[in-house]
C-alpha cells in the first residue's frame, strides 16, 4: 500500500500533533486529512510553512504550561466544600464524582476545568475530608482539599444509656451448656 508524507495542521488523535510530519496511506491523506483541513501535503513550499507551525505550537504550549502552573498554585491553597443530601443516618444520597467537583469549582471559584483533569480513583460515597488530585498538564500535577458535608442538618443522637453485659447460661436444644452475653440497661 503506497504511503505519503503530510504535515499536520491540527492535532489528530492517534496520529500526531500540530506541525508533526507523518507518513500515512495515500487514501487516508487524500480522502480525509487534506479535505478536512487537518493536514497539508509535504512539498518545498509547505516545508517553509512547517517552521511557522512549529513556532506557533511551541508558543501555545509554553502559554498553556504557564497558565496551568499558576492555576495549580492557586488551587493548592483552596478548600472546596460540597453539600450533599443525606438521610437521617448521615448516609449520602448519590455520590461525588469528577463532574460534581468540576461543577463546584466552576460555581465557587469561577474556574472552568475539564473533568478529565480531576483524578479520583472512585466516586466518593461518604461525608468527610478528601485530598483530590489534579492533572492540569503533563508537567503540572497538584491537589486540593475537598470537604463533603450534609446539606440537611443531621439529627442529634440521644445519649446512649450505660449498659452492662451479663453472662447467662442456657441449654441448647441438645442439652449442652451455652454461655451468652445479655445486655442490660444500668439504671
C-alpha positions as a printed NumPy array, in Angstrom:
array([[  0.   ,   0.   ,   0.   ],
       [  1.552,   3.341,  -1.017],
       [  2.423,   5.833,   1.667],
       [  2.72 ,   9.607,   1.518],
       [  4.09 ,  12.199,   3.901],
       [  1.926,  15.046,   5.188],
       [  2.314,  17.892,   7.669],
       [ -0.417,  18.015,  10.315],
       [ -2.025,  21.427,  10.786],
       [ -4.154,  20.344,  13.771],
       [ -3.837,  17.642,  16.43 ],
       [ -5.133,  14.289,  15.183],
       [ -5.8  ,  11.655,  17.847],
       [ -3.643,   8.591,  17.347],
       [ -1.578,  10.219,  14.618],
       [  0.241,  13.274,  15.964],
       [  0.13 ,  16.898,  16.979],
       [  0.238,  20.151,  15.088],
       [  3.394,  20.62 ,  12.963],
       [  4.262,  16.907,  13.016],
       [  5.466,  15.367,   9.782],
       [  3.864,  11.915,   9.495],
       [  3.723,   9.131,   6.942],
       [  0.176,   7.877,   6.22 ],
       [ -1.53 ,   5.913,   3.485],
       [ -2.264,   7.885,   0.346],
       [ -6.022,   7.299,   0.533],
       [ -6.247,   8.473,   4.16 ],
       [ -4.368,  11.66 ,   3.284],
       [ -6.265,  12.318,   0.04 ],
       [ -9.772,  11.416,   1.269],
       [ -9.763,  12.533,   4.908],
       [ -6.85 ,  14.581,   6.241],
       [ -6.438,  17.105,   3.405],
       [-10.178,  17.719,   2.67 ],
       [-10.95 ,  18.257,   6.377],
       [ -8.102,  20.744,   6.722],
       [ -6.178,  18.587,   9.194],
       [ -3.033,  18.205,   7.057],
       [ -1.214,  19.56 ,   4.03 ],
       [  0.907,  17.556,   1.576],
       [  4.658,  17.678,   2.072],
       [  6.266,  19.946,  -0.528],
       [  9.061,  22.539,  -0.648],
       [  6.621,  25.416,  -0.115],
       [  4.921,  23.652,   2.762],
       [  8.268,  22.845,   4.423],
       [  8.738,  26.593,   4.969],
       [  5.272,  26.72 ,   6.474],
       [  6.321,  23.911,   8.854],
       [  8.62 ,  26.279,  10.802],
       [  5.775,  28.745,  11.328],
       [  3.555,  25.933,  12.61 ],
       [  6.277,  24.705,  14.991],
       [  6.821,  28.201,  16.402],
       [  3.087,  28.69 ,  16.896],
       [  2.807,  25.298,  18.617],
       [  5.74 ,  25.958,  20.986],
       [  4.353,  29.403,  21.939],
       [  0.919,  27.913,  22.649],
       [  2.384,  25.065,  24.718],
       [  4.516,  27.498,  26.769],
       [  1.472,  29.685,  27.388],
       [ -0.597,  26.645,  28.441],
       [  2.147,  25.479,  30.793],
       [  2.401,  28.908,  32.456],
       [ -1.364,  29.272,  32.885],
       [ -1.748,  25.738,  34.279],
       [  1.174,  26.271,  36.686],
       [ -0.48 ,  29.444,  38.024],
       [ -3.852,  27.695,  38.276],
       [ -2.245,  24.755,  40.099],
       [ -0.594,  27.068,  42.644],
       [ -3.865,  28.887,  43.327],
       [ -5.934,  25.678,  43.612],
       [ -3.473,  24.141,  46.085],
       [ -4.452,  26.794,  48.64 ],
       [ -8.194,  26.249,  48.135],
       [-10.575,  24.219,  50.277],
       [-13.66 ,  23.311,  48.276],
       [-16.928,  22.439,  50.038],
       [-19.711,  20.374,  48.501],
       [-23.055,  19.906,  50.274],
       [-24.837,  16.631,  49.519],
       [-28.283,  15.44 ,  50.564],
       [-28.177,  12.828,  53.296],
       [-30.608,  10.607,  55.104],
       [-31.347,  10.653,  58.816],
       [-28.467,   8.28 ,  59.498],
       [-25.982,  10.574,  57.7  ],
       [-25.642,   8.364,  54.621],
       [-25.367,  10.253,  51.33 ],
       [-27.883,  10.016,  48.513],
       [-25.736,   9.601,  45.419],
       [-22.018,  10.233,  45.185],
       [-19.459,  12.93 ,  44.444],
       [-17.888,  12.377,  41.028],
       [-15.366,  14.299,  38.931],
       [-18.268,  16.059,  37.19 ],
       [-19.71 ,  17.182,  40.527],
       [-16.319,  18.548,  41.575],
       [-15.9  ,  20.421,  38.263],
       [-19.349,  21.994,  38.699],
       [-18.467,  23.066,  42.249],
       [-15.163,  24.583,  41.096],
       [-16.98 ,  26.468,  38.35 ],
       [-19.643,  27.898,  40.685],
       [-17.473,  28.575,  43.745],
       [-14.185,  29.623,  42.133],
       [-15.32 ,  30.657,  38.634],
       [-12.661,  28.452,  37.038],
       [-13.548,  26.234,  34.097],
       [-11.854,  22.809,  34.06 ],
       [-12.287,  19.608,  32.129],
       [-13.467,  16.716,  34.3  ],
       [-10.672,  14.543,  32.873],
       [ -8.183,  16.701,  34.787],
       [ -9.743,  15.675,  38.14 ],
       [ -8.128,  12.477,  39.414],
       [-10.236,  10.417,  41.821],
       [ -9.97 ,   6.642,  41.885],
       [-13.658,   6.052,  42.518],
       [-16.678,   8.222,  43.352],
       [-16.942,   9.486,  46.925],
       [-19.833,   7.93 ,  48.873],
       [-19.261,   9.259,  52.404],
       [-19.107,  12.591,  54.191],
       [-15.695,  13.894,  55.251],
       [-12.471,  15.481,  54.037],
       [-10.628,  14.259,  50.958],
       [ -7.459,  15.111,  49.06 ],
       [ -8.29 ,  15.403,  45.343],
       [ -5.554,  15.134,  42.712],
       [ -5.392,  17.377,  39.659],
       [ -3.502,  16.599,  36.467],
       [ -3.646,  20.005,  34.783],
       [ -0.78 ,  19.461,  32.353],
       [  1.813,  16.768,  31.682],
       [  4.223,  18.625,  33.96 ],
       [  1.7  ,  20.163,  36.397],
       [  0.204,  17.817,  38.987],
       [ -1.239,  19.175,  42.208],
       [ -4.025,  18.535,  44.702],
       [ -6.57 ,  20.408,  46.797],
       [ -8.747,  19.73 ,  49.82 ],
       [-12.399,  18.757,  49.371],
       [-14.92 ,  18.738,  52.203],
       [-18.146,  16.816,  51.649],
       [-20.809,  17.841,  54.137],
       [-24.501,  17.241,  54.633],
       [-26.924,  19.699,  53.01 ],
       [-29.586,  18.96 ,  55.622],
       [-28.697,  19.052,  59.316],
       [-28.09 ,  15.688,  60.929],
       [-30.32 ,  14.933,  63.93 ],
       [-28.55 ,  14.84 ,  67.283],
       [-28.276,  11.292,  68.56 ],
       [-29.621,  10.871,  72.107],
       [-27.041,   9.889,  74.691],
       [-26.961,   6.116,  74.943],
       [-27.708,   4.804,  78.445],
       [-24.933,   2.915,  80.141],
       [-25.227,  -0.794,  79.519],
       [-23.757,  -3.756,  81.279],
       [-23.099,  -7.184,  79.872],
       [-24.31 , -10.067,  81.997],
       [-23.244, -13.636,  81.288],
       [-26.031, -16.155,  81.421],
       [-26.1  , -19.876,  80.932],
       [-28.595, -21.569,  78.693],
       [-29.02 , -25.073,  77.471],
       [-29.01 , -25.757,  73.761],
       [-31.666, -27.967,  72.267],
       [-29.189, -30.863,  72.552],
       [-28.751, -30.314,  76.286],
       [-25.285, -28.692,  76.214],
       [-24.485, -25.636,  78.294],
       [-24.155, -22.45 ,  76.211],
       [-22.948, -19.131,  77.608],
       [-24.4  , -15.971,  76.165],
       [-23.944, -12.277,  76.823],
       [-27.102, -10.418,  77.61 ],
       [-27.038,  -6.671,  77.677],
       [-28.954,  -4.982,  80.483],
       [-29.507,  -1.301,  80.991],
       [-27.929,   0.053,  84.134],
       [-30.319,   2.343,  85.961]])
